Amino acid sequence: MTSGLPFDDFRNLLARLDGPNEEAAARVRALYARTGKPKGSLGRLEDIAEWLASWTGKAPPVVSRPLVAIFAGNHGVARHDISPRSAATTAQMVELTAAGGAAINQFCIASDLGLKVFDLALDLPTADITEDAALDERSCAATMAFGMEAVAGNIDLLCIGDLGVGNTTVAAALFAALLGGNGAEWVGSGSGADNTMIERKAAVVDRALALHANHLKDPLEALRRVGGREFAAIAGAILAARMQKVPVVLDGFATTAAAAVLHAANPAALDHCVLAHLSAETGHGRAAERLGLRPILDLKLHHGEGTGAALAAGIVKAAALSLSGMSEAVR
């Protein structure tokens, strides 16, 4: 069941996605062959270089304006004591990042990445998903449109992360809605929940699934009902990147859940994306497999907030340089 406007614009975009540039991908393979190195000796770096070329159309690929975009939102469901951190922590982390003192700032410096943090009405949490839809359709669509603006500025690699107290519970609800299962199958420790809190998180997910059960077959309806603002903005950013031929590096559990919305609407919607890493969150590996995403890194990161994506971006940049530098040397 679809609900019509304003989601129809997004449904139309998802139905008309361009595919990869196969000629650019073939040129990457040819350029590697010309370098004289043993075939496949750079392993997955060669695959990443080919992926970059196939989605930018540039061979050899170039990463000169990479951006880490972090979307921050607050959730009404956090009132159920589902996180050891208070909702105020989201704004505090945004402020810390703006001041340059967060882990993500250091990782962006290390790999020369741009960084933007988007405050998505932190003073106005979404509705409690156990009692109502998180967002109405107009607000959800507007937030997706806002996320699309993150791709502005001629960037050539988009690394996406998230911030939001309680958003691993929301992500678990989205995964359950889109991929099946109950709360216990998808919730984890998040930012340090103990076993009692994990059980509470699972119960919250199950209550939300029961309340919205008749509306979850449509992915965009699932997004607005059991998702949140950062999830909507991330979905919009991923979609805009596809339209503008910008490859995407996805961060952890919550970011992957937002991506899963697009995959449910069109299984080809994430072909221009790579997964930065597997987080320590329960279910992330299972979700990645279902979505066809293979992580670049496996560092057992719990931190989130775009850190895995920023670290993986360094690998992506190295893959691009490995080809451009070697191919230039043999000309």
The 8 nearest C-alpha neighbors of each residue, nearest first, counted from 0:
[[1, 217, 2, 216, 214, 215, 220, 213],
 [2, 0, 3, 217, 220, 6, 219, 7],
 [1, 3, 0, 4, 6, 220, 7, 5],
 [4, 2, 7, 1, 6, 5, 8, 0],
 [5, 3, 6, 7, 2, 8, 136, 137],
 [4, 6, 7, 3, 137, 8, 140, 136],
 [7, 5, 4, 9, 8, 3, 140, 10],
 [8, 6, 10, 4, 9, 5, 3, 11],
 [9, 7, 11, 6, 10, 5, 12, 4],
 [10, 8, 12, 11, 7, 6, 13, 5],
 [9, 11, 7, 13, 12, 8, 14, 6],
 [10, 12, 14, 8, 9, 13, 7, 15],
 [13, 11, 9, 15, 14, 10, 8, 16],
 [14, 12, 10, 11, 15, 16, 9, 265],
 [13, 15, 11, 12, 16, 10, 265, 264],
 [16, 14, 12, 13, 17, 11, 10, 18],
 [15, 17, 13, 14, 18, 12, 268, 242],
 [18, 16, 15, 19, 242, 241, 244, 20],
 [17, 19, 16, 20, 54, 270, 267, 21],
 [20, 18, 53, 54, 21, 17, 271, 270],
 [21, 19, 53, 22, 23, 56, 54, 24],
 [20, 22, 24, 23, 19, 53, 25, 56],
 [23, 21, 25, 24, 20, 26, 53, 56],
 [24, 22, 26, 25, 21, 53, 56, 58],
 [23, 25, 53, 21, 49, 27, 22, 26],
 [26, 24, 22, 28, 27, 23, 21, 29],
 [25, 27, 29, 23, 28, 24, 30, 22],
 [28, 26, 30, 24, 29, 25, 49, 58],
 [29, 27, 25, 31, 26, 30, 32, 24],
 [28, 30, 26, 32, 27, 31, 25, 33],
 [31, 29, 27, 33, 32, 28, 26, 326],
 [30, 32, 28, 34, 33, 29, 27, 322],
 [31, 33, 29, 30, 34, 35, 28, 38],
 [34, 32, 30, 31, 35, 29, 326, 329],
 [33, 35, 31, 32, 36, 326, 329, 325],
 [36, 34, 33, 32, 37, 31, 38, 329],
 [35, 37, 34, 38, 40, 32, 31, 33],
 [38, 36, 40, 39, 35, 32, 41, 34],
 [39, 37, 40, 36, 32, 31, 41, 35],
 [40, 38, 42, 41, 37, 45, 43, 36],
 [39, 41, 42, 37, 38, 36, 45, 43],
 [42, 40, 39, 44, 45, 43, 38, 37],
 [43, 41, 39, 40, 44, 45, 46, 38],
 [42, 44, 46, 45, 47, 41, 39, 48],
 [45, 43, 318, 47, 46, 42, 41, 48],
 [44, 46, 48, 43, 47, 42, 41, 49],
 [47, 45, 43, 49, 44, 48, 50, 42],
 [46, 48, 50, 44, 49, 45, 51, 43],
 [49, 47, 45, 51, 319, 318, 50, 46],
 [48, 50, 24, 46, 52, 47, 51, 27],
 [51, 49, 47, 53, 48, 52, 46, 54],
 [52, 50, 48, 49, 54, 53, 60, 55],
 [51, 53, 57, 60, 49, 56, 55, 58],
 [52, 54, 20, 24, 19, 50, 23, 56],
 [55, 53, 19, 52, 51, 244, 56, 246],
 [54, 56, 52, 244, 57, 53, 51, 245],
 [55, 57, 52, 23, 53, 54, 20, 58],
 [58, 56, 60, 52, 55, 59, 23, 61],
 [59, 57, 60, 52, 23, 27, 26, 56],
 [58, 60, 323, 57, 27, 322, 61, 52],
 [61, 59, 58, 57, 52, 319, 51, 48],
 [60, 62, 319, 63, 59, 57, 320, 323],
 [63, 61, 155, 64, 316, 65, 156, 319],
 [62, 64, 61, 65, 155, 154, 156, 316],
 [65, 63, 154, 155, 62, 66, 156, 153],
 [66, 64, 156, 112, 155, 154, 157, 113],
 [67, 65, 113, 157, 114, 112, 158, 68],
 [66, 68, 158, 114, 159, 113, 157, 115],
 [69, 67, 115, 159, 116, 114, 158, 66],
 [70, 68, 160, 116, 161, 159, 117, 115],
 [69, 71, 161, 117, 229, 116, 162, 160],
 [72, 70, 162, 118, 163, 229, 119, 161],
 [71, 73, 163, 229, 119, 121, 228, 162],
 [72, 74, 124, 163, 121, 164, 125, 86],
 [73, 75, 124, 125, 76, 77, 165, 72],
 [76, 74, 127, 126, 125, 124, 77, 78],
 [75, 77, 127, 78, 74, 79, 128, 126],
 [76, 78, 165, 79, 75, 74, 81, 80],
 [79, 77, 76, 80, 75, 81, 127, 74],
 [78, 80, 77, 81, 76, 203, 199, 200],
 [81, 79, 78, 82, 77, 196, 83, 199],
 [80, 82, 200, 79, 77, 196, 165, 199],
 [81, 83, 84, 80, 165, 192, 164, 190],
 [84, 82, 192, 191, 85, 190, 81, 80],
 [85, 83, 82, 88, 86, 164, 190, 87],
 [84, 86, 87, 88, 83, 164, 82, 77],
 [85, 87, 88, 164, 89, 84, 73, 77],
 [88, 86, 85, 89, 90, 91, 84, 164],
 [87, 89, 91, 86, 90, 85, 92, 84],
 [90, 88, 92, 163, 91, 87, 86, 164],
 [91, 89, 93, 92, 88, 87, 94, 121],
 [90, 92, 88, 94, 89, 93, 95, 87],
 [93, 91, 95, 89, 94, 90, 96, 88],
 [92, 94, 90, 96, 91, 95, 97, 89],
 [93, 95, 97, 91, 92, 96, 90, 98],
 [96, 94, 92, 98, 100, 97, 93, 101],
 [95, 97, 101, 99, 93, 98, 94, 100],
 [96, 98, 94, 95, 99, 93, 116, 100],
 [99, 97, 95, 96, 100, 94, 101, 93],
 [100, 98, 96, 97, 104, 101, 95, 105],
 [99, 101, 95, 98, 96, 104, 102, 97],
 [102, 100, 96, 103, 104, 95, 99, 105],
 [101, 103, 105, 104, 106, 100, 306, 96],
 [104, 102, 106, 306, 101, 105, 107, 305],
 [105, 103, 107, 102, 101, 106, 99, 108],
 [104, 106, 108, 102, 103, 107, 109, 101],
 [107, 105, 109, 103, 108, 104, 309, 310],
 [106, 108, 112, 104, 110, 109, 105, 111],
 [107, 109, 111, 105, 106, 110, 104, 112],
 [108, 110, 106, 107, 111, 105, 112, 313],
 [109, 111, 107, 313, 108, 112, 106, 312],
 [112, 110, 108, 107, 109, 113, 65, 106],
 [113, 111, 107, 65, 110, 66, 114, 108],
 [112, 114, 66, 67, 65, 107, 111, 115],
 [115, 113, 67, 66, 68, 112, 116, 107],
 [114, 116, 68, 67, 69, 117, 113, 66],
 [117, 115, 69, 68, 70, 118, 114, 93],
 [116, 118, 70, 71, 119, 69, 115, 68],
 [119, 117, 71, 120, 121, 116, 70, 72],
 [118, 120, 72, 121, 71, 117, 228, 229],
 [121, 119, 123, 122, 118, 72, 124, 73],
 [122, 120, 123, 73, 72, 119, 124, 118],
 [121, 123, 120, 124, 73, 119, 90, 72],
 [122, 124, 121, 120, 125, 73, 74, 119],
 [125, 123, 73, 74, 75, 121, 122, 126],
 [124, 126, 74, 133, 75, 134, 227, 127],
 [125, 127, 133, 75, 128, 131, 132, 124],
 [126, 128, 75, 76, 129, 130, 131, 133],
 [127, 129, 131, 130, 133, 132, 207, 225],
 [130, 128, 207, 127, 206, 131, 203, 210],
 [131, 129, 128, 127, 132, 210, 207, 126],
 [132, 130, 128, 127, 129, 126, 133, 224],
 [131, 133, 224, 134, 128, 126, 225, 223],
 [132, 134, 126, 224, 125, 128, 225, 223],
 [135, 133, 223, 132, 139, 138, 224, 125],
 [134, 136, 138, 137, 139, 223, 132, 133],
 [137, 135, 139, 138, 140, 134, 223, 5],
 [136, 138, 140, 139, 135, 141, 5, 134],
 [139, 137, 141, 135, 140, 136, 134, 142],
 [138, 140, 136, 142, 141, 137, 134, 223],
 [139, 141, 143, 137, 142, 138, 136, 144],
 [142, 140, 144, 138, 143, 139, 137, 145],
 [143, 141, 145, 139, 144, 232, 140, 231],
 [144, 142, 235, 232, 231, 140, 146, 145],
 [145, 143, 141, 147, 142, 146, 235, 140],
 [144, 146, 142, 147, 143, 148, 141, 232],
 [147, 145, 232, 236, 235, 143, 148, 144],
 [146, 148, 236, 235, 144, 239, 145, 149],
 [147, 149, 150, 146, 145, 151, 144, 236],
 [150, 148, 147, 151, 146, 236, 68, 145],
 [149, 151, 148, 147, 240, 236, 152, 154],
 [152, 150, 149, 148, 153, 154, 147, 239],
 [151, 153, 154, 150, 149, 64, 148, 155],
 [154, 152, 151, 155, 64, 150, 245, 243],
 [153, 155, 64, 152, 65, 156, 150, 66],
 [154, 156, 245, 64, 65, 62, 153, 63],
 [157, 155, 65, 246, 245, 154, 247, 66],
 [158, 156, 247, 66, 65, 67, 248, 159],
 [159, 157, 67, 248, 308, 247, 66, 249],
 [160, 158, 68, 249, 67, 69, 250, 305],
 [161, 159, 305, 69, 304, 250, 254, 68],
 [160, 162, 70, 69, 304, 71, 254, 305],
 [163, 161, 71, 304, 70, 72, 89, 69],
 [162, 164, 72, 166, 73, 89, 71, 165],
 [163, 165, 86, 166, 89, 73, 84, 82],
 [166, 164, 77, 168, 167, 82, 163, 81],
 [165, 167, 169, 168, 163, 164, 170, 253],
 [168, 166, 170, 169, 165, 189, 253, 171],
 [169, 167, 171, 166, 170, 165, 200, 186],
 [168, 170, 166, 172, 167, 171, 226, 173],
 [171, 169, 167, 173, 253, 172, 168, 256],
 [170, 172, 185, 168, 174, 169, 173, 186],
 [173, 171, 169, 175, 204, 170, 174, 176],
 [174, 172, 170, 176, 175, 171, 177, 225],
 [175, 173, 171, 177, 176, 178, 172, 256],
 [174, 176, 179, 180, 172, 178, 173, 177],
 [177, 175, 173, 174, 179, 178, 215, 172],
 [176, 178, 174, 175, 179, 173, 263, 218],
 [179, 177, 175, 174, 176, 180, 286, 289],
 [180, 178, 175, 176, 177, 181, 174, 184],
 [181, 179, 175, 184, 178, 182, 185, 176],
 [182, 180, 184, 183, 175, 205, 185, 179],
 [181, 183, 201, 204, 205, 184, 185, 186],
 [184, 182, 201, 185, 181, 186, 198, 202],
 [183, 185, 182, 181, 180, 186, 282, 281],
 [184, 186, 171, 282, 182, 183, 281, 187],
 [187, 185, 171, 183, 182, 201, 281, 168],
 [188, 186, 281, 280, 189, 197, 185, 167],
 [187, 189, 192, 191, 190, 197, 193, 280],
 [190, 188, 191, 187, 167, 192, 280, 82],
 [189, 191, 188, 192, 82, 83, 301, 302],
 [190, 192, 188, 189, 193, 83, 82, 84],
 [193, 191, 188, 196, 197, 83, 82, 189],
 [192, 194, 196, 195, 197, 191, 188, 83],
 [195, 193, 197, 196, 198, 192, 188, 199],
 [196, 194, 198, 197, 193, 199, 192, 200],
 [195, 197, 199, 193, 198, 194, 192, 81],
 [198, 196, 200, 194, 199, 195, 192, 193],
 [197, 199, 201, 195, 196, 200, 194, 202],
 [198, 200, 196, 202, 197, 201, 203, 195],
 [199, 201, 197, 203, 198, 202, 81, 168],
 [202, 200, 182, 183, 198, 204, 203, 199],
 [201, 203, 205, 199, 204, 200, 206, 198],
 [204, 202, 200, 206, 201, 205, 199, 207],
 [205, 203, 182, 207, 201, 172, 202, 206],
 [204, 206, 208, 202, 182, 207, 203, 209],
 [207, 205, 203, 209, 204, 208, 129, 202],
 [208, 206, 129, 204, 210, 205, 209, 128],
 [209, 207, 205, 211, 212, 206, 210, 204],
 [208, 210, 212, 206, 207, 211, 205, 213],
 [209, 211, 207, 208, 212, 206, 129, 130],
 [212, 210, 208, 214, 209, 213, 207, 215],
 [213, 211, 209, 208, 214, 210, 215, 207],
 [212, 214, 211, 215, 216, 210, 209, 0],
 [215, 213, 212, 211, 216, 220, 217, 221],
 [216, 214, 221, 217, 212, 176, 213, 220],
 [217, 215, 214, 218, 0, 221, 177, 213],
 [216, 218, 220, 215, 219, 0, 221, 1],
 [219, 217, 221, 260, 220, 264, 263, 216],
 [218, 220, 222, 221, 217, 223, 260, 6],
 [219, 221, 223, 217, 222, 218, 224, 215],
 [222, 220, 215, 218, 224, 219, 223, 225],
 [223, 221, 226, 219, 220, 224, 225, 218],
 [222, 224, 134, 220, 226, 221, 139, 133],
 [223, 225, 132, 133, 221, 222, 226, 220],
 [224, 226, 128, 222, 221, 133, 223, 173],
 [227, 225, 222, 223, 169, 224, 230, 133],
 [228, 226, 230, 229, 133, 231, 125, 223],
 [227, 229, 231, 230, 72, 232, 142, 119],
 [228, 230, 232, 70, 72, 231, 71, 227],
 [229, 231, 257, 233, 227, 228, 232, 226],
 [232, 230, 143, 228, 234, 233, 229, 142],
 [231, 233, 146, 143, 235, 229, 142, 234],
 [234, 232, 236, 230, 235, 231, 146, 229],
 [235, 233, 231, 237, 232, 236, 257, 258],
 [236, 234, 143, 147, 146, 232, 238, 233],
 [235, 237, 147, 146, 233, 239, 238, 234],
 [238, 236, 240, 234, 235, 239, 233, 241],
 [237, 239, 235, 241, 240, 236, 234, 242],
 [240, 238, 147, 242, 236, 241, 237, 235],
 [239, 241, 245, 243, 237, 238, 242, 244],
 [242, 240, 244, 238, 239, 243, 245, 237],
 [241, 243, 239, 240, 244, 238, 16, 17],
 [242, 244, 240, 241, 245, 239, 150, 55],
 [245, 243, 241, 55, 54, 242, 240, 246],
 [244, 246, 240, 155, 243, 156, 241, 55],
 [247, 245, 271, 156, 272, 54, 157, 244],
 [246, 248, 272, 157, 158, 156, 271, 249],
 [247, 249, 158, 273, 272, 274, 275, 308],
 [250, 248, 274, 159, 275, 308, 158, 273],
 [251, 249, 308, 160, 275, 307, 305, 254],
 [252, 250, 254, 278, 253, 303, 255, 277],
 [251, 253, 255, 254, 283, 256, 278, 280],
 [254, 252, 256, 170, 255, 251, 167, 257],
 [255, 253, 257, 256, 251, 252, 250, 160],
 [254, 256, 258, 252, 253, 257, 251, 259],
 [257, 255, 259, 253, 258, 254, 170, 174],
 [258, 256, 230, 254, 259, 255, 260, 234],
 [257, 259, 255, 256, 260, 261, 234, 254],
 [258, 260, 262, 256, 257, 261, 263, 255],
 [261, 259, 263, 258, 218, 262, 257, 264],
 [262, 260, 264, 263, 259, 258, 268, 265],
 [261, 263, 266, 259, 265, 264, 268, 260],
 [262, 264, 260, 261, 265, 259, 218, 266],
 [263, 265, 261, 262, 218, 260, 266, 13],
 [264, 266, 262, 268, 267, 263, 261, 13],
 [267, 265, 262, 268, 263, 264, 269, 261],
 [268, 266, 265, 270, 269, 262, 16, 18],
 [269, 267, 265, 262, 266, 270, 261, 13],
 [270, 268, 272, 271, 267, 262, 266, 258],
 [269, 271, 272, 267, 268, 273, 18, 19],
 [270, 272, 246, 269, 54, 247, 241, 273],
 [273, 271, 247, 269, 270, 248, 246, 274],
 [272, 274, 248, 249, 275, 247, 292, 271],
 [275, 273, 294, 249, 276, 248, 292, 293],
 [276, 274, 308, 295, 311, 294, 250, 249],
 [277, 275, 296, 294, 297, 295, 274, 307],
 [276, 278, 297, 294, 284, 283, 279, 251],
 [277, 279, 300, 280, 299, 251, 301, 276],
 [278, 280, 299, 301, 300, 281, 277, 283],
 [281, 279, 278, 187, 283, 282, 189, 188],
 [282, 280, 187, 283, 185, 186, 279, 188],
 [281, 283, 285, 185, 284, 286, 280, 184],
 [284, 282, 286, 285, 252, 281, 280, 287],
 [283, 285, 287, 286, 282, 277, 288, 281],
 [284, 286, 282, 288, 283, 287, 289, 281],
 [285, 287, 289, 283, 288, 284, 282, 290],
 [288, 286, 292, 284, 290, 289, 285, 291],
 [287, 289, 291, 285, 286, 290, 292, 284],
 [290, 288, 286, 287, 291, 285, 292, 178],
 [291, 289, 287, 288, 292, 286, 259, 262],
 [290, 292, 288, 289, 287, 293, 286, 269],
 [293, 291, 287, 290, 274, 288, 273, 294],
 [292, 294, 274, 291, 295, 287, 273, 288],
 [295, 293, 276, 274, 275, 296, 277, 292],
 [294, 296, 275, 276, 274, 311, 293, 297],
 [297, 295, 276, 294, 298, 275, 311, 277],
 [296, 298, 276, 277, 299, 294, 295, 278],
 [297, 299, 300, 296, 276, 277, 278, 307],
 [300, 298, 279, 278, 297, 301, 277, 276],
 [299, 301, 278, 298, 302, 279, 303, 307],
 [302, 300, 279, 303, 278, 299, 190, 280],
 [301, 303, 300, 304, 306, 190, 307, 305],
 [302, 304, 305, 306, 301, 251, 307, 161],
 [305, 303, 161, 160, 162, 306, 302, 69],
 [304, 306, 160, 308, 303, 250, 307, 309],
 [307, 305, 103, 309, 308, 304, 303, 310],
 [308, 306, 310, 309, 250, 305, 275, 276],
 [307, 309, 250, 275, 311, 305, 310, 306],
 [308, 310, 312, 306, 307, 311, 106, 107],
 [309, 311, 307, 312, 308, 313, 306, 106],
 [312, 310, 308, 314, 275, 313, 309, 307],
 [313, 311, 315, 309, 314, 310, 308, 316],
 [312, 314, 316, 311, 110, 315, 310, 317],
 [313, 315, 317, 311, 312, 316, 318, 310],
 [314, 316, 312, 318, 317, 313, 311, 319],
 [317, 315, 313, 319, 318, 314, 62, 312],
 [316, 318, 314, 320, 315, 319, 321, 313],
 [319, 317, 44, 315, 321, 48, 316, 320],
 [320, 318, 316, 48, 60, 317, 321, 322],
 [319, 321, 323, 317, 322, 318, 324, 316],
 [322, 320, 318, 319, 324, 323, 317, 325],
 [321, 323, 325, 320, 324, 319, 326, 59],
 [322, 324, 320, 326, 59, 325, 321, 327],
 [325, 323, 327, 322, 320, 326, 321, 328],
 [324, 326, 328, 322, 327, 323, 321, 34],
 [325, 327, 323, 328, 329, 324, 322, 34],
 [328, 326, 324, 325, 330, 329, 323, 322],
 [327, 329, 325, 326, 330, 324, 34, 323],
 [328, 330, 326, 327, 34, 325, 33, 35],
 [329, 327, 328, 326, 325, 33, 34, 30]]
